[in-house]
Amino acid sequence: MAKQTPIYDHHVASGAKLVNFAGWDMPINYGSQIEEHKVVREAAGMFDVSHMRPVDIEGANARDFLRRVLANDVAKIDEPGRALYSCMLNARGGVVDDLIVYHLAENWYRVVVNAATTEKDMAWLKSQAEDFGVEVTAREDLAIIAVQGPNARELAAGVLGESLAEAAMALSRFRAAAEGDWSVGRTGYTGEDGFEIVLPAASAAECWKALLEAGVQPVGLGARDTLRLEAGLNLYGHDMNEDTTPGESNLGWTVAMNDEDRHFVGREALLMAQESGHSRRLVGLVLDGRGVIRDGAPVRERPGDEGEDGGREVDPDEAEGQVTSGSFAPTLSRSIALARVPADWAEQDALEVWIRDRWHAARVVKPPFVREGKIRISL
Amino acid sequence: MSDIPKELSYAKTHEWVGNDGDGTITVGISEYAQSSLGDLVFVELPAMGDKFSAGDVVAVVESVKAASDIYAPVDGEIVEINEALSDSPERVNEDPFGEGWLFKMTVNEPEHLENLLDADAYQAVVEEEQD
């Protein structure tokens, strides 16, 4: 029996097509994924992401603990009300999960982790917490609604209490405001402006209804995936996992190496990898013709090009590159992908990707493909 | 329950077949199929005059998240394709049994049409997949 979020009844009433996602019954779309995608780029849409889990880290050593378990440095957010994106690594430098950490108050931080990794993350955090004497609590009593799009903040503020709304509208990017068990972060996963609202599960259905009445359209996880891919944002389990380092996933910028006295988990492994040079990189691909690049598709250099495989035909099952996320991009009306390839291929103008039964040329571009409603690559 | 018109025949692979009464059939995908695929973004259709045997891949429909082969329901030759789908693949989502038809083909052996499923039998196929 799959778990249901507190907003489940609204999804059913709105005609959602539900799928099992990481053990939860979640809306994949409410009719048309493409329309939902466009509404977020052009107006305002909302996502029930209550399957993701807020985890509170509390205690006098909370800051030290997070400086140990996160690859980014929470010393950057010493001022309460700030947020930071980070990877959590294993000792091999592989990514256990990616998350946003919020500094809520002195000695109180909150990380929001992925649904599919919640159990694994909790076991990992608790095992690491023993030496620090901090409390690690999965907040099953909280729900999360992400409201995203150019009109999102204004519409969302209208359903918040007066003082929280005022604090929320004053937030700059990657800041959060809290009031009791409600918190509002100016963060998201779509490449658009907006809020992520963490609130008591008991208030979630009512808040969703108020947002609906304010004109915010429900958007399913299908559009969430195409929005984040257009924005060049990685998806855990697809574009990174426990066997890839942040550097191999375009996330080198999120690893804070400068403080040599900060011995975070995975640091030694990353230093060793740095010395030998990253062997693989994540690149963006755009298909100029028809067809859709799919997850897992083989990628090779163009026969005739210079380079290791240059000039020779490579069979799909021998290709050294692989698509980690591929889809049709509604804003661009063509297919895009993230692909992990040997590092030197990143300098090529084009590569080839296997679609169904043959190789297709795809241009190499630097993500994001789209941000804040604007196309950021040449078409 | 998805819409399954009684007057059409169906294949287990979710194509519908309409008998045009002039020795040709019209083929499309069912409401259940379009709903399962989600928004279509490309439809790849055969060329006029292409000949197929029952079970051959005739066309491909691609949605945002998946590609699906469309099979020939019987042996025959393509006599018309729905060219409008090239620019407006969403017609298949909006009207799968009407404006979203895919192609028309001749039928070499009319008695083979009897091998197709009627609406009730197709309904059972859909129900089984949903379980």
Chai-1 contact restraints between the chains, C-beta under 6 A:
chainA,res_idxA,chainB,res_idxB,connection_type,confidence,min_distance_angstrom,max_distance_angstrom,comment,restraint_id
A,S32,B,D39,contact,1.0,0.0,6.0,A-B,restraint_1
A,Q33,B,G38,contact,1.0,0.0,6.0,A-B,restraint_2
A,Q33,B,D39,contact,1.0,0.0,6.0,A-B,restraint_3
A,Q33,B,V64,contact,1.0,0.0,6.0,A-B,restraint_4
A,I34,B,D39,contact,1.0,0.0,6.0,A-B,restraint_5
A,R290,B,F42,contact,1.0,0.0,6.0,A-B,restraint_6
A,V292,B,E62,contact,1.0,0.0,6.0,A-B,restraint_7
A,F328,B,V41,contact,1.0,0.0,6.0,A-B,restraint_8
A,F328,B,V64,contact,1.0,0.0,6.0,A-B,restraint_9
